C-alpha cells in the first residue's frame, strides 16, 4: 500500500506520483456516494445539472462553477463530511481569519490533519530545518489552523515549542476603525512577549509572520540575529523582505508558506536576484491555478499575473474552484511537481475594509 491509502503514513513521493484525474474520481465517488456521501453535496446534486459521478478528469471540475465560501459561514461544518467518515467524529473545526466578513468554518478529520502536517514537515525538511531543536511560535492559535499544525509538526520532529498567541482579527478590527494607537499598543504587547522568550531562552527557530518578524528586526536585531532559521506564513512577503530576513539571521534556513484554512502550499527554493518567490500547493489535496481576473474560466499564461483559484480535494473535504482574494504570477514548477505554482502573491485589492495587519 502507498501513502495515499494508508492512514498515518505520509510519503511526499507517493503523493507526487498520484494521477490527478484518478484522485479526482476517487474524491468525487466518496463525496457523492448516494448512501455515504457528504450531506451538503448530495443536497446540491439536483441543482447541478450534471452527474458528478460521471466526471472523469480534474479539468471537468469547472462544471461546478466557483464555490462560494460564504456557504461555510453558517453551515454546520459536519455537513461537508462524507457519512463514510467513521463516527463518532474526531477532529477540529478551524476558522478563516474573517478578513472579508464573518469567519468560514471547516472540520478537519484526523486523516486531513495528518496529510497537512506531513506536507508541512516535508517543507521544513526540504528547507533545511533539523529535528530535535527548539521552536518559538508567534502567530494565531485558537480557531486558526496554523498554531495547531505547528504543534503537531514539532511533536513529529521531536522538538520543543514555545508559543505566543496573536489575534489577527483584533488587529484588523483596530485598523478598520483607524484606532492606530491601540494597534501599536497591541503590537508592542505581543512583540514584547516574543522578545522576552528570545532574550531569556535558547531558541533555534522562530515561526511567525513577515509582519511580526519585521517588528522584531526593528526592535531587537540582535535577538533575530541569533536565530538559526525562521518559518514565515500569513501576511504576504516580498522578495526584498525575504533577502533582508535571510541576511539578518545567523543561520541560512528560511521556509515560506502560502495558503489559508482551506489549502496550503510550500515555498520553492528561492533564486537570489530572481525577483520571484514561488509556492506549490499540497498536491493533490490542494491545487492552485492563476486565472484571468475578468474571466475566471481562463488560465493565464506562465509568467502572467492573474487571480488565484484554489481547489480543495481532500477525501473528506471537497471545495471546487474557490476564487481567492489574492493575485499572483502563474509559475511553471518544472518536472518535479505535477501541478502549477504561484509566485509573488499579494492582495488582489488593498483596502481599509480588508486589511492584512499582523497576519
C-alpha positions in Angstrom: 0.0 0.0 0.0 1.1 3.6 -0.6 0.8 6.8 1.4 -2.4 7.6 -0.5 -4.4 4.8 1.1 -2.6 4.1 4.4 -3.9 6.3 7.3 -1.0 7.6 9.4 1.6 7.1 6.7 3.0 10.1 4.7 5.2 10.0 1.7 5.7 13.1 -0.4 7.0 11.0 -3.3 3.8 8.8 -3.3 1.6 11.8 -3.3 3.5 13.5 -6.1 3.1 10.3 -8.2 -0.7 10.4 -7.8 -2.6 10.8 -11.0 -4.7 13.9 -10.6 -7.6 12.6 -12.7 -7.7 9.4 -10.8 -7.6 11.2 -7.5 -10.4 13.5 -8.6 -12.6 10.4 -9.4 -11.8 8.9 -6.0 -12.8 12.1 -4.1 -16.0 12.5 -6.1 -17.0 8.9 -5.6 -16.6 9.4 -1.8 -18.3 12.8 -1.7 -21.3 11.9 -3.9 -21.9 8.3 -3.0 -25.8 8.2 -2.6 -25.6 6.3 0.7 -22.4 7.5 2.4 -21.6 10.8 0.7 -21.5 14.4 2.0 -24.9 15.7 3.1 -24.1 19.1 1.7 -23.0 17.9 -1.7 -25.8 15.3 -2.0 -28.3 18.1 -1.5 -26.7 20.1 -4.3 -27.0 17.3 -6.9 -30.5 18.2 -8.2 -29.3 21.8 -8.8 -26.0 20.9 -10.6 -27.5 19.9 -13.9 -25.0 17.0 -14.3 -24.0 13.8 -12.5 -20.8 14.4 -10.5 -20.0 10.6 -10.7 -19.7 10.9 -14.4 -16.8 13.4 -14.1 -13.5 11.6 -15.1 -10.9 14.4 -15.2 -9.7 17.1 -13.0 -10.3 19.8 -15.7 -14.0 18.8 -15.7 -14.4 20.2 -12.2 -15.1 23.5 -13.9 -18.7 22.3 -14.3 -19.2 23.1 -10.6 -18.5 26.8 -11.1 -16.9 28.8 -8.4 -17.6 27.7 -4.8 -18.9 30.4 -2.6 -17.1 30.4 0.7 -19.9 32.3 2.4 -21.7 29.0 2.5 -19.3 28.0 5.2 -20.2 30.9 7.5 -23.5 29.4 8.7 -23.3 25.8 7.6 -22.7 23.1 10.1 -19.1 22.0 9.2 -20.0 18.4 9.7 -22.4 18.6 6.7 -19.4 18.8 4.4 -18.1 15.5 5.6 -19.0 12.2 3.9 -21.1 9.9 6.0 -18.4 7.4 5.3 -16.2 9.1 7.9 -16.2 7.0 11.0 -18.4 8.1 13.8 -18.2 9.4 16.5 -16.2 12.1 14.8 -12.7 13.0 16.0 -11.2 16.3 14.8 -11.1 20.0 14.9 -13.2 22.8 13.5 -11.0 25.6 12.2 -12.0 29.1 11.1 -10.7 31.5 8.5 -9.3 34.9 9.6 -12.5 36.7 8.8 -10.8 39.4 6.8 -13.7 40.0 4.4 -16.6 39.1 6.6 -17.7 36.5 9.2 -15.3 33.6 9.5 -15.8 30.4 7.5 -15.6 27.1 9.2 -14.3 23.6 8.1 -14.0 20.4 10.0 -10.6 18.7 9.8 -10.7 14.9 10.2 -7.6 13.2 11.6 -6.8 12.0 8.1 -6.8 15.6 6.8 -4.7 16.8 9.6 -2.1 14.1 9.1 -1.7 15.0 5.4 -1.4 18.7 6.0 1.1 18.2 8.8 3.0 15.7 6.6 3.4 18.3 3.9 4.3 21.0 6.5 7.1 18.7 7.9 8.3 17.9 4.4 8.6 21.7 3.6 10.6 22.2 6.8 12.9 19.3 6.0 13.3 20.5 2.4 14.3 24.0 3.6 16.9 22.6 6.0 15.3 22.7 9.4 16.7 20.0 11.7 14.7 17.8 14.1 15.2 18.0 17.9 15.5 21.8 18.0 13.7 24.4 20.0 11.0 26.5 18.3 9.1 29.7 19.2 5.7 30.2 17.5 4.3 33.7 17.4 1.1 33.5 15.5 -2.6 32.8 15.6 -3.8 29.8 17.6 -7.3 29.2 18.9 -9.7 28.8 15.9 -6.8 29.1 13.4 -5.1 26.2 11.6 -1.5 27.3 11.8 -0.9 27.0 15.6 -2.4 23.5 15.7 -0.4 22.3 12.7 2.9 23.6 14.1 2.3 22.0 17.4 1.7 18.7 15.7 4.7 19.1 13.4 7.1 19.9 16.3 5.9 16.7 18.1 6.6 14.8 14.9 10.1 16.2 14.7 10.9 15.6 18.5 11.2 19.4 19.1 10.4 21.8 21.9 7.9 24.5 21.3 7.2 27.9 23.0 4.1 29.8 21.9 2.8 33.4 21.9 -0.7 33.9 20.5 -1.6 36.7 18.0 -5.2 37.6 17.4 -5.3 38.7 13.8 -9.0 39.6 13.9 -8.5 42.2 16.7 -5.6 43.9 14.8 -7.7 44.1 11.7 -10.6 45.5 13.7 -8.4 48.2 15.0 -7.1 49.1 11.6 -10.7 49.2 10.2 -11.6 51.6 13.0 -8.5 53.8 12.5 -7.5 53.0 16.1 -3.8 53.0 15.3 -2.6 53.9 18.8 -4.4 50.8 20.1 -3.0 48.7 17.3 0.5 49.9 18.1 -0.1 49.0 21.7 -1.1 45.5 20.7 1.9 45.1 18.5 4.1 46.2 21.4 2.3 43.8 23.7 2.7 40.8 21.6 6.2 41.5 20.3 7.3 42.2 23.9 6.3 38.7 24.8 8.3 37.2 21.9 11.3 39.3 22.8 11.1 38.1 26.4 11.4 34.5 25.4 14.2 35.2 22.8 16.1 37.2 25.4 15.9 34.5 28.2 15.8 31.2 26.4 17.8 29.3 23.8 15.6 29.3 20.7 16.8 27.9 17.4 13.9 28.5 15.1 11.1 31.1 15.0 7.8 30.6 13.2 5.9 33.8 12.8 4.5 36.2 10.1 6.6 38.5 7.9 4.9 41.5 9.6 5.9 40.3 13.1 9.4 39.5 12.1 9.7 43.0 10.6 8.7 44.4 14.0 11.2 42.2 15.9 14.0 43.1 13.4 13.4 46.7 14.0 13.2 46.4 17.8 15.8 43.8 18.6 18.0 42.9 15.6 20.5 41.3 18.0 18.0 38.7 19.0 16.8 38.0 15.5 20.5 37.7 14.5 20.9 34.7 16.8 18.2 32.6 15.1 19.3 29.6 13.1 16.1 29.7 10.9 12.7 31.2 10.5 9.4 29.9 9.1 7.1 32.5 7.7 3.4 32.2 7.0 0.4 34.6 6.8 0.8 38.1 5.6 2.4 38.5 2.2 6.1 38.7 1.8 8.2 40.4 -0.9 11.5 39.3 -2.3 13.2 42.3 -0.7 11.9 41.2 2.8 13.0 37.6 2.2 16.5 38.7 1.3 16.6 41.1 4.3 15.4 38.4 6.7 17.9 35.8 5.4 20.7 38.3 5.8 19.6 39.1 9.4 19.7 35.7 10.9 22.7 33.6 12.0 21.5 30.5 10.1 20.7 30.1 6.4 17.3 28.5 6.7 14.0 30.2 5.7 10.8 28.4 4.9 7.9 30.4 3.5 4.4 29.1 3.1 1.3 30.4 1.3 -2.3 29.4 1.9 -5.2 29.5 4.3 -7.5 27.3 6.3 -8.7 25.5 3.2 -5.5 24.8 1.2 -1.8 25.3 1.9 1.4 25.4 -0.1 5.2 25.4 0.5 7.8 27.8 -0.8 10.0 26.6 -3.6 13.8 27.3 -3.5 14.4 31.0 -3.9 16.9 32.0 -6.6 18.6 35.2 -5.3 18.1 38.1 -7.6 15.3 36.4 -9.5 12.7 38.7 -8.1 10.3 35.8 -7.7 9.0 34.0 -4.6 7.2 30.9 -5.7 5.0 28.3 -3.9 3.5 25.0 -4.8 0.3 23.5 -3.2 -0.1 20.4 -1.1 -0.8 18.2 -4.1 -3.2 16.6 -4.8 -5.3 17.7 -1.8 -4.9 21.3 -2.9 -4.2 22.8 -6.3 -3.7 26.5 -7.2 -4.4 28.0 -10.5 -4.0 31.5 -11.8 -6.9 32.8 -13.8 -7.9 35.9 -15.7 -9.3 38.5 -13.4 -12.2 39.2 -15.7 -12.7 35.7 -16.9 -12.0 33.2 -14.2 -12.7 30.3 -16.5 -9.4 31.1 -18.4 -6.0 30.2 -17.1 -3.4 33.0 -17.8 -0.1 32.1 -19.4 3.1 31.2 -17.4 4.7 34.3 -16.1 1.4 36.3 -16.3 -0.4 37.9 -13.5 -4.0 36.8 -12.5 -6.3 35.9 -9.7 -5.5 32.8 -7.5 -8.1 30.0 -7.7 -7.9 27.2 -5.2 -9.5 23.7 -5.4 -9.6 21.5 -2.3 -9.6 17.8 -3.0 -9.3 16.0 0.4 -11.2 12.8 0.6 -13.1 14.3 3.5 -13.5 17.9 2.1 -14.4 19.0 -1.4 -14.3 22.7 -2.3 -14.0 23.3 -6.1 -12.8 26.5 -7.7 -12.5 29.0 -4.9 -11.6 32.4 -6.2 -9.1 33.7 -3.6 -8.7 37.3 -2.6 -5.1 37.2 -3.9 -3.3 37.8 -7.2 -0.2 36.0 -8.3 2.0 35.1 -11.2 1.4 31.7 -12.8 4.6 29.7 -12.1 6.0 26.8 -14.1 7.2 24.3 -11.4 9.1 22.1 -13.9 9.3 18.3 -13.9 9.5 17.9 -10.1 5.9 18.9 -9.4 2.8 17.7 -11.3 0.9 21.0 -10.9 1.3 24.7 -11.3 2.8 27.0 -8.7 2.0 30.6 -7.8 4.6 33.4 -7.4 4.8 36.9 -5.9 1.4 36.6 -4.1 -0.2 39.8 -3.0 -3.7 41.0 -2.2 -6.0 41.4 -5.2 -7.2 44.7 -3.8 -5.8 46.6 -0.9 -8.4 48.5 1.2 -9.1 49.6 4.8 -12.1 47.2 4.8 -9.9 44.2 4.2 -6.6 44.9 6.0 -3.8 42.4 6.4 -2.4 43.6 9.8 -0.1 41.2 11.6 -1.4 38.2 9.8 
